[in-house]
């Protein structure tokens, strides 16, 4: 039996310093994030471009993208306290990118040393209409070393479900999607609708849009579930209240899923749907119950 005293903890003194006091410029911060975009805590991101020129609107500090190639993050950096001009600029860059490249989901990201409650309140006003993320960066000095800490203060990226269909996407039809992804992938959406309708009191049908396939409840868009077809996989977005719980259940069933926003993203192939149809049916039918409650 070891009766020796536990070794004493070595506690180092630390202090919060500004990036300027630490000798870090905005360009240096930009390079650090560009070299490792995971630093800002938004997942496994990759760099698309630094100082991306915007038509008649200056330059975007960083354009990042998730590994799946579906979501792009327009990142605006600022040393010191966030001000109106940087907030407006971040929104402007986000708007330019989403209009030029509508095939992606877009997120405006503000990174600053100090984001006051006033600006947080303003950003919250955009919730449901403008997907924007506010991140505060702190610089901590420990002895002769510096550490950067990125804290997500606010994330308003969860859109109202109606906004998905009301986004200004051009209408299309089933034949366009068939030509793009083929009948096997599109058949996944058909099968999911069959599973949904097995539990629905109001029968749903597919609603074909340029960027995604939604659902119709009669003549009204009702996107508690919607589909993003890819040539080798169907991504099914499901709105659920207890997304984390259902994510665990799906993973236990061998289904490729992850929590995103206020719901799940499920990646299906014809084979994986056939193998896990029971688990998929359970999730989709729970979403129906929540939507019709």
N, C-alpha and C positions, 0 to 999 in steps of 0.2 A: 504493500500500500504506500502510495506516495504522499508523504505528509509535508513535503516542502512547500514553502510559500510560493504563491503564483508570482510570476515575474511582473514587475511594476510596468504599467503602461507608460509609454513615452508620448506625452501630449505636446504637440507643437502649437505654438501661438500662430494665429492667423488673423488677417485683417482684410476687410473689403476695400478694394481700391478701384478707381476708375480705369477704363482701358487706356485713357490718355496718360494717367499716372504710371501705368505699367509699361508705357512705351509702345502700345499697340495702336496702330492707325486703323481706319475703316478698311483700307486696302488689305492690311494684314489679317484682319478678321475675315474679310471676304475670302482670302486665300486659304485660311485654315478650314473654313466650311467647304470650299470648293474641293480641297484635298480629301476631306472626309465628311460628306453631307450628313452622315448619321449623327454628327455632333449635336444637331439642333433638336433631336428627339422625335422626329416624324417618321421613323422607320428606316428601312433599307433603301435609301435614295441614291441616285446617281446624278452626276453633273451633266447637263446638256450644254450650257454656255455661261460664261462670265461676261459681264458688261454687254449684254445683248441690246443692240441698237433698236430703238422703237421709233416708228415713223412719227416725226414731229413731236416727240415726247421724251427725248433724252435716252438714257440707257438703264436697262434693268440690271440690278446688281448680280443676281444669280437666277438661273432657270434650272430647276431640279425636276427629276422624274422618278416615279417609283419603278421597281424592277419589272413589274408587269407591263409597263408602258401604257398605263391607262390614266394616271393622274399626274398632272404637272403642277409645280409649286413656283409661283412668281415671288421671289424673295427680295425684299427691300431692307437694307441695313442702315442703322443710324447709331453713331456714338452719342452718348448723353441722353437727354430726354426726348421722347417722341414729340414731334410737332405736327402742325396741320399739313404742312407742305409734303412731308414724307408719307403721311397717311393717305393724302389725296393721290400722290404719285403711285403708291402701292396699288390702290384701287384702279387707277388709270392703266397701269401696266397689265394688271390682271384682265381688264376689259379688252385691251388690245389683243392680248394673246388668245383669249377664249374666242374672239371673233375671227381671228386669222386661222386658228387651229381648233375647230369645233369638234374634232374627233376625240379630244381628250377631256377629262374632267379637270377643272382648274381651281387652284387654291391660292388666294393672296396671303402672303406671309410677311408680317412685320417683325423685325428683330431689333430691339433697342435696349439700352442700359436701364432706362427708366420709362415705364408706361404708367401714367397717372390714372387714377380712378375716373377722371373726366374722359380720357380717351377710351378706357375700357367700356364706359357707359355708351359712348358713341358707337364703338364697334359692336356692342350688343344690339344696338338698334338695327344692324344689318342682318341679324340672325334670321335664317330662313330665306333670305333673298340674295345675300352675297357671302360666299364661303371664305371667311377670313380667319387667320390664326395670328394671335399676338404672343410673342416669345420675348421674355426678358433675359438678357445675358448679364451675369455677374462675374466679376474677376476677383478671385481670392488669392491673396499672397500668403504663402506658408514658407517661413524662413526666406530662402532665396529663390523659391519656386512660385510659379503662377498656375492657377487652375481656372478654367472657364466653366461656368455652370449655366446651362440653358433651361429656363423654366417656362413651360407653356401656361400662360395666364388665362387665356381664353381661346376657345375653338368654336366658331359658329359655322362649321362646315356642313352640318347636317341640314340639308334642304328640306323644306316642306314637300311632302310627297306629290302634291299637285304641281309643284314647280317643275318636276321632272318632265311632265308632259307639256307644260305650258312654255317650256324653253323654246326659243325660236328655231326649231329644227324643221327642215323641209319635210313634207309628207312623202312617204314612199309606199311600196306595197310588197306583198309576199314574194312576188317574182324577183324583185331586186335582191332580197335577202337570200333567196334560193340560188341566184346566180353567184352571190358572194361567198356563202358558206356551205352550200349544198344541202340536200334533203336530210342527211343523217344528223347534222348539228341542229338544223331547224326543227327536226322532229322532236328534239329534247323539249323545246318550248311547247309543242303540241301536247306531249305527254304530261308536262307539268300542269297545263291548263286542265287536262282530264283529271288529274289528282286533285286540283283545286276545286273543280266543279263537283267532285264526289262529296265534298263537305259543305259546299256553298248553297245558301238558300236563293241567291241571285246568281245565275250562271254568267261566267266571265268569258270573254273572247280576246283574241290577240289584237293589238293595236300597233300597226307597223309605222315606226318613225325612222328618220334618217340615221340617228345615232344609237337607237335602242328599240326594243320591242316592249311595249307596255301592255296593260290590260284595259279592256272596256267593260264597264258595268252598264249594260244597255247601250246608251249613246254617250255616256260620260266616262272620261278617263278615271281609272282607279288603280293607281300604281303601288299597292302594298307589296306587290311582286312585279319585277320587270327584268328584262333579259338583255344581255349584251353579247351577241354572238361573235365568236372568233372562228377562224377557219379550222382550228383543231379542238376547240373547247367552247362550251356555253357557260357564260358567267351569269348566275341567277342571283339577283339582289332581293333579299327578303326582309321586310320591315317586321321586327319583333321586339316586344318589350324586354324579354329576358334573353337577349342575344347571346350572352356569354354561356348561359346554361345550355342552350341549344347547340352552340358551337362545340361544346364538350361532347354532347351526345353524338353529333355527327362525326367528330373525329374518332370516337370509340367505334363507330360503324365503318370507319375507313374512308370517310368522305372528306374531300379537300375543301375546307371551309375556313373562313376567318371573319372576325368581327370588324365591321367598318361602319363608322357613324352610328346610326340608331338601328342597325340590323346586321344581317349576315351577307357575305358574298360566298356563294357556293360554285365551285368550278366542276362542271360535269362533262363527261364524254358519253356517247351512247352506251359504252360498256359499263362505266361506273354507275350510270343511272340504273341500268338493269340489275347490277349487283346490289345496289343499296336503295332500291325503290321504296322499301318499307320505311326506312329512315327519312328519305326525302318527302314521302307522303305525309309523315307525321309532322314535319316542320311546316310544310306548305299549308296543311289543314289547320295547324295552330294559328298561322298568320291569317287565315280566313276567319277563324273565330274572333280574333282580336279586331279585325277590320269590321266585322259585322256586329260586334258587341255594342 
